[in-house]
Amino acid sequence: MSSSSLSNTAVQSCSDFNSKIQDKSATISVVGLGYVGLPLALAYSGGGYNTVGFDIDELKTTAINSGKSYIKHIAADTIATGVASGKLAATTDFKQIREVDAVILCVPTPLDEHFEPDLSYVVSTIEAILPHLRPGQTISLESTTYPGTTEEELVSRIQKAGFEVGTDIFVVYSPEREDPGNPEFAATNIPKVVGGHTPACLEAGKALYGSVFDQVVPVSSTKVAELTKLLENIYRSVNIGLVNELKVVADEMGIDIWEVIQAASTKPFGFKAFYPGPGLGGHCIPIDPFYLTWKAREFGVHTRFIELAGEINRAMPTHVVRRCADALNEQKKSVNGSKILLIGLAYKPNVDDDRESPSYELLERLTAQGASVSYHDPYVPVIRPSREHSHWAGTPSVDWNQETIADFDLVLISTWHECLDINELASWSNYIVDTRNATASLPEEIRKTKVLKA
């Protein structure tokens, strides 16, 4: 995009911002220091920029300033190096927003109890930083949301505060693309989609992200960027829903769906493997599709395909609980009164991220049916407080040893971490329900006598 399409004032202001980015005199701030925000802050501080992290949680800001990590796959040494270099700091004082050149918002966008978007974190954050904004800053929203959010919630408030977006302040949307615990991808080697509210905004966004990301993918508007993120996660949700439905059919037919997927994966074109599980977890896939479903209703569109996938995926815990009842029946036991050990509270392997984990739904349902349920997860030693599962807060992970595990009537594998030993578990347990194909390497005799796939 050429600067000739921009006003003279916008060109100068954008040029000033870009110059600061290029000579690394810009100060970058990241608001929300969770699984998305903390890696991003480390990317900028590691790239030579003075970086300030903002969060309302003083425990997080204190940990960062002490060079400590509160996320398993992020090394404390990386944080400590940034702090020691003077390039990284964290605070709860939003007045410091005035001192920075870029503000990147990485706050949660959950659903409410009616599966409708909850933008309270986005709105409260904008309201908190609004009194401290100044001309020349670039504001970027990374939180997943429906198309139109950046214009409706950010741009409108900034302009009501007396700023001209695209001239005084630049506003962009750039969806996060984090895959926690995946060593193949760092924060900066995943292509970064960026959409600006105006041409000048886009230029500022490209400069901001091009400074640390290997590839920037500019798009024509913030709405396009917002919908891009939703498409990525809807694609996964729909395909996981498909394979989850096939799993239920395969179970009834006595077919191992994992073997089917492995065979289908040998096709070198037209097929991408997705795998079944006990339900959807993480902050994206269980939530993001409903942002589009909700927004589509405003235009009189019923997103049947997306909603059907959501129904199938939300029904998977019911299927798993039913398989647990089948496994206990084979031992002439009922769910009511049985002791069940759930393996894996995190929503995916090898991380400590338990956001929206289907394991919580399994805990709830099995307990409601009268089972005594405990869990083991080396990455979640104690259940943390949360809005959805506050009554489980403080519950500790049980020990991993023969005496403890043998005391349970049933072991339910909800998430399998590589650090766990499947042979030990098989040797110590009475019966296993496996939702993750973790028992595939066990001898066939053991799998036939004490394992049930779910």
C-alpha positions in Angstrom: 0.0 0.0 0.0 1.6 3.3 -1.0 1.8 6.3 1.3 0.1 8.4 -1.4 -3.2 6.9 -0.4 -2.7 8.4 3.1 -3.2 11.9 4.4 -0.1 14.0 5.1 -0.8 13.9 8.8 -1.3 10.2 8.9 1.9 9.7 6.8 4.0 11.7 9.2 2.5 10.1 12.3 2.9 6.6 10.8 6.4 7.4 9.7 7.3 8.5 13.2 6.0 5.2 14.6 7.7 3.1 12.0 11.0 4.9 12.6 10.8 4.1 16.3 10.1 0.4 15.4 13.1 0.3 13.0 15.6 1.8 15.4 14.2 -0.1 18.3 13.5 3.0 20.4 9.8 2.0 20.6 8.5 0.7 23.8 6.0 -2.2 23.4 3.4 -3.2 25.9 1.4 -6.4 26.1 -1.8 -6.4 28.1 -2.8 -9.8 29.5 0.2 -12.1 30.4 -1.3 -15.5 29.9 -0.5 -18.3 27.4 -0.6 -15.7 24.5 0.6 -12.5 26.1 3.7 -13.8 27.9 5.4 -15.4 24.9 4.6 -12.3 22.9 6.2 -10.0 25.5 9.3 -12.3 25.5 9.5 -12.1 21.7 9.6 -8.3 21.8 12.0 -8.1 24.7 14.2 -10.8 23.1 14.1 -8.7 19.9 15.7 -5.8 21.6 12.6 -3.7 22.5 11.8 -2.2 25.9 8.7 -4.3 26.7 6.2 -3.7 29.5 3.7 -6.4 30.4 0.4 -5.4 32.0 -1.9 -7.6 34.0 -4.5 -7.2 36.7 -3.1 -10.3 38.4 -0.3 -9.1 40.7 1.0 -12.7 41.1 1.9 -12.8 37.4 3.6 -9.4 37.4 5.5 -10.2 40.5 6.7 -13.5 39.1 7.9 -11.9 35.9 9.8 -9.2 37.7 11.4 -11.9 39.8 12.5 -13.8 36.7 10.1 -16.7 37.4 7.7 -18.6 35.1 4.1 -19.6 35.9 3.6 -21.5 32.5 5.2 -24.9 32.2 6.6 -24.7 28.7 8.1 -21.2 29.1 11.5 -21.4 30.8 12.2 -19.1 33.7 15.6 -18.5 32.3 14.1 -16.7 29.3 12.1 -14.4 31.6 15.1 -13.8 33.9 17.3 -12.9 30.9 14.8 -10.3 29.7 14.4 -8.8 33.2 18.2 -8.7 33.8 18.8 -7.0 30.4 16.4 -4.2 31.4 14.2 -5.0 28.4 11.3 -6.7 30.2 9.2 -5.5 33.1 5.6 -6.1 34.3 3.1 -4.0 36.2 -0.5 -3.7 37.3 -0.3 0.1 36.9 -2.2 1.1 33.7 -1.1 4.7 34.0 2.2 3.5 32.4 0.3 3.0 29.1 1.1 6.7 28.3 4.8 5.8 28.2 4.6 3.1 25.5 4.3 3.3 21.8 2.3 0.1 21.1 -0.4 -1.6 23.1 -1.1 -5.2 22.2 -4.3 -6.6 23.9 -4.2 -10.3 24.7 -7.2 -10.7 27.1 -9.7 -13.6 27.3 -12.9 -13.6 25.2 -14.9 -16.5 26.8 -18.6 -17.4 26.3 -21.3 -16.8 28.8 -23.7 -19.4 30.1 -25.9 -19.0 27.0 -22.9 -19.6 24.6 -22.9 -16.0 23.7 -19.7 -13.8 23.4 -18.5 -12.3 26.7 -16.4 -9.2 25.7 -16.2 -7.9 29.3 -12.4 -8.4 29.4 -11.9 -6.5 26.2 -14.3 -3.7 27.2 -12.9 -3.3 30.7 -9.3 -3.3 29.3 -10.1 -0.6 26.7 -11.8 1.5 29.4 -8.7 1.0 31.7 -6.2 2.2 29.1 -8.4 4.9 27.4 -7.5 7.7 29.9 -3.8 7.1 29.3 -3.7 7.0 25.5 -1.8 9.6 23.5 -1.3 10.4 19.8 1.2 8.3 17.9 0.4 5.0 19.6 -0.6 1.8 17.8 -3.3 -0.4 19.5 -3.6 -4.0 18.4 -6.3 -6.5 19.5 -5.3 -10.2 19.4 -8.2 -11.8 21.3 -10.3 -14.1 19.2 -13.7 -12.5 18.5 -16.5 -11.9 16.0 -16.0 -9.7 12.9 -16.7 -6.1 13.7 -15.4 -6.2 17.3 -12.4 -4.0 16.6 -14.5 -1.3 15.0 -17.4 -1.5 17.5 -15.5 -1.8 20.7 -12.1 -0.3 20.1 -12.3 2.3 17.3 -15.6 3.7 18.5 -14.4 4.3 22.1 -11.0 5.7 21.0 -12.8 8.2 18.6 -15.3 9.2 21.3 -12.3 10.0 23.5 -11.3 12.6 20.9 -8.7 10.8 18.8 -8.8 10.3 15.1 -8.1 6.7 14.3 -5.7 6.4 11.4 -4.2 9.8 12.1 -3.7 10.2 15.9 -3.8 6.6 16.9 -3.5 3.4 14.7 -5.8 0.4 15.4 -5.2 -3.1 14.1 -6.5 -6.6 14.6 -4.0 -9.5 14.5 -5.3 -12.8 15.7 -3.1 -14.9 18.0 -1.7 -18.2 16.7 -0.3 -19.9 19.7 0.1 -23.7 20.1 1.2 -24.2 23.7 3.8 -26.8 24.2 4.5 -27.4 20.5 8.3 -27.1 20.1 8.0 -26.8 16.3 6.6 -23.3 16.6 8.0 -20.4 18.5 6.0 -17.2 18.9 7.7 -15.5 16.0 7.9 -18.2 13.3 4.2 -18.5 12.7 2.9 -16.2 10.0 1.1 -13.1 11.5 -2.1 -12.0 9.9 -2.7 -8.2 10.3 -5.7 -6.1 9.3 -5.9 -2.3 9.9 -8.8 0.0 10.4 -7.3 2.4 7.8 -4.4 2.2 5.3 -2.2 4.1 7.8 -3.3 1.6 10.6 -2.2 -1.3 8.4 1.2 0.3 7.7 1.7 0.7 11.5 0.6 -2.9 12.1 2.9 -4.3 9.5 5.8 -2.4 11.1 4.9 -3.5 14.6 4.7 -7.2 13.8 7.3 -7.3 11.1 9.9 -6.3 13.6 9.8 -9.7 15.3 7.7 -12.0 13.2 9.3 -13.9 10.3 6.3 -13.3 8.0 3.5 -10.8 8.1 0.3 -11.4 6.1 -1.6 -8.2 5.5 -5.3 -8.3 4.8 -7.7 -5.6 3.7 -9.6 -4.9 7.0 -9.9 -5.8 10.7 -13.0 -7.8 9.9 -11.1 -10.0 7.4 -8.5 -10.7 10.1 -11.1 -11.4 12.7 -12.9 -13.9 10.5 -9.6 -15.5 9.5 -9.1 -16.6 13.1 -12.6 -17.9 13.4 -12.2 -19.9 10.1 -9.0 -21.5 11.4 -10.7 -22.8 14.6 -14.0 -23.7 13.0 -12.1 -25.8 10.5 -10.6 -27.7 13.4 -13.9 -27.9 15.3 -15.8 -29.3 12.4 -13.2 -31.9 11.5 -12.8 -33.0 15.1 -16.6 -33.2 15.3 -16.6 -35.4 12.3 -14.0 -37.9 13.6 -15.7 -37.9 17.1 -19.0 -38.9 15.4 -17.2 -41.6 13.4 -15.6 -42.8 16.7 -19.0 -43.5 18.2 -20.1 -45.3 15.1 -16.9 -47.3 15.0 -17.3 -48.3 18.7 -20.7 -49.7 17.9 -19.3 -51.7 15.0 -16.4 -53.0 17.0 -13.9 -51.1 14.8 -10.8 -49.3 16.2 -11.2 -45.7 14.8 -7.5 -45.0 15.5 -6.5 -47.8 13.2 -8.8 -46.4 10.6 -7.3 -42.9 10.9 -3.8 -44.3 10.6 -4.7 -46.1 7.4 -6.4 -43.1 5.9 -3.4 -41.0 6.7 -1.3 -42.9 4.2 -3.2 -41.1 1.4 -0.8 -38.4 0.2 -3.5 -36.0 -0.9 -7.0 -34.8 0.1 -6.8 -36.1 3.7 -5.6 -34.5 6.9 -5.7 -36.5 10.1 -7.8 -35.3 13.0 -8.1 -37.4 16.2 -11.0 -38.1 18.5 -11.0 -37.3 22.2 -13.2 -36.9 25.3 -14.3 -33.5 24.2 -12.8 -30.1 23.2 -10.4 -28.1 25.3 -8.3 -25.0 25.3 -9.5 -21.4 24.9 -10.0 -21.6 21.1 -11.8 -24.5 19.6 -14.6 -25.0 22.2 -15.4 -21.2 22.1 -14.5 -19.5 18.9 -17.0 -21.0 16.5 -19.9 -19.7 18.7 -18.6 -16.1 18.2 -19.4 -16.5 14.5 -22.7 -18.3 15.1 -23.8 -15.5 17.4 -22.8 -12.8 14.9 -24.4 -14.6 12.0 -27.8 -14.4 13.7 -27.6 -10.7 13.4 -27.7 -11.2 9.6 -30.4 -13.8 9.7 -28.0 -16.7 9.0 -28.2 -20.0 10.8 -24.8 -21.7 10.9 -26.1 -25.2 11.0 -22.8 -26.9 10.1 -20.9 -25.2 12.8 -23.6 -25.7 15.4 -23.9 -29.4 14.6 -20.1 -29.9 15.1 -20.4 -28.1 18.4 -23.2 -30.4 19.5 -21.3 -33.5 18.6 -18.1 -32.3 20.4 -20.0 -31.2 23.5 -21.7 -34.7 23.6 -18.4 -36.6 23.8 -18.1 -36.5 27.6 -21.5 -38.3 27.7 -20.1 -41.0 25.4 -17.0 -41.4 27.6 -19.1 -41.7 30.8 -21.2 -44.4 29.1 -18.0 -46.3 28.2 -16.8 -46.0 31.8 -20.1 -47.6 32.9 -19.6 -50.4 30.3 -16.1 -51.0 31.7 -17.3 -51.2 35.3 -20.2 -53.4 34.3 -17.6 -55.9 33.0 -16.2 -56.0 36.5 -19.8 -56.4 37.9 -19.6 -52.9 39.4 -21.6 -49.7 38.9 -20.5 -46.1 38.5 -22.3 -45.3 41.8 -19.9 -46.2 44.6 -16.8 -46.9 42.4 -13.5 -45.2 42.7 -12.3 -43.7 39.4 -8.9 -42.1 38.7 -8.8 -39.6 35.9 -5.4 -39.2 34.2 -4.7 -35.8 32.7 -6.5 -32.6 33.7 -4.8 -30.4 31.1 -6.7 -30.2 27.8 -3.8 -31.4 25.7 -0.6 -33.4 26.2 2.6 -32.1 27.8 1.2 -28.7 29.0 -0.2 -27.3 32.1 -3.1 -25.5 30.3 -6.4 -26.7 31.7 -8.6 -24.0 30.2 -12.0 -25.5 29.0 -10.6 -29.0 29.6 -13.1 -31.7 29.0 -11.6 -33.5 32.0 -13.6 -31.1 34.3 -16.8 -32.2 32.6 -15.9 -35.8 33.2 -15.2 -35.0 36.8 -18.6 -33.4 37.2 -20.6 -36.1 35.4 -18.9 -39.1 37.1 -19.2 -37.4 40.5 -22.9 -36.7 39.8 -23.5 -40.4 39.1 -22.1 -41.3 42.5 -18.4 -42.1 41.7 -15.6 -41.0 43.9 -13.3 -39.3 41.4 -9.6 -38.3 41.8 -7.1 -37.2 39.2 -3.4 -37.4 38.4 -1.6 -34.8 36.4 2.1 -33.9 37.0 1.6 -30.5 35.3 -1.5 -29.6 37.4 -0.5 -30.5 40.9 -3.4 -28.6 42.4 -6.6 -27.4 40.7 -6.4 -23.6 40.4 -9.4 -21.3 41.1 -11.5 -20.6 38.0 -14.9 -19.2 37.3 -16.3 -22.5 36.0 -14.9 -25.0 38.5 -14.4 -23.1 41.7 -15.6 -25.9 43.9 -12.7 -28.1 42.7 -10.1 -25.5 43.5 -7.4 -26.8 45.9 -7.9 -30.4 45.0 -4.5 -32.1 44.7 -3.2 -34.6 42.1 -2.9 -38.0 43.7 0.5 -39.8 43.7 1.8 -41.9 40.9 2.6 -45.3 42.5 1.3 -48.8 42.5 -0.4 -48.6 45.9 -2.4 -45.5 45.0 -3.4 -46.6 41.5 -4.3 -50.1 42.4 -6.9 -48.8 44.9 -9.1 -47.5 42.0 -11.8 -49.6 40.3 -11.2 -47.8 37.0 -8.6 -45.5 35.4 -9.9 -43.0 32.8 -7.2 -41.6 30.5 -8.5 -38.1 29.4 -5.1 -36.6 28.5 -1.9 -38.5 28.2 1.5 -36.8 29.0 4.7 -38.3 27.5 6.3 -38.2 30.9 3.9 -40.9 32.2 4.6 -44.7 31.8 1.8 -46.6 30.2 3.3 -49.9 31.1 3.4 -49.0 34.8 -0.2 -47.8 34.6 -1.4 -51.0 32.9 0.5 -53.1 35.5 -0.9 -51.3 38.5 -4.5 -50.6 37.4 -7.6 -52.8 37.5 -9.1 -51.5 34.3 -8.5 -48.7 31.9 -10.8 -46.6 29.7 -8.6 -44.9 27.0 -9.8 -41.8 25.2 -6.4 -41.0 23.6 -5.1 -44.3 22.2 -2.4 -44.1 24.9 -2.6 -47.9 25.3 -1.8 -48.7 21.7 1.7 -49.9 22.5 0.6 -52.4 25.2 0.6 -56.1 24.4 -2.6 -57.3 22.7 -3.4 -59.6 25.6 -3.5 -56.7 28.1 -5.5 -54.5 25.7 -8.1 -57.3 25.3 -8.5 -58.0 29.0 -8.2 -54.6 30.8 -8.6 -51.8 28.2 -11.7 -50.2 26.7 -11.3 -47.5 24.0 -13.7 -44.5 24.4 
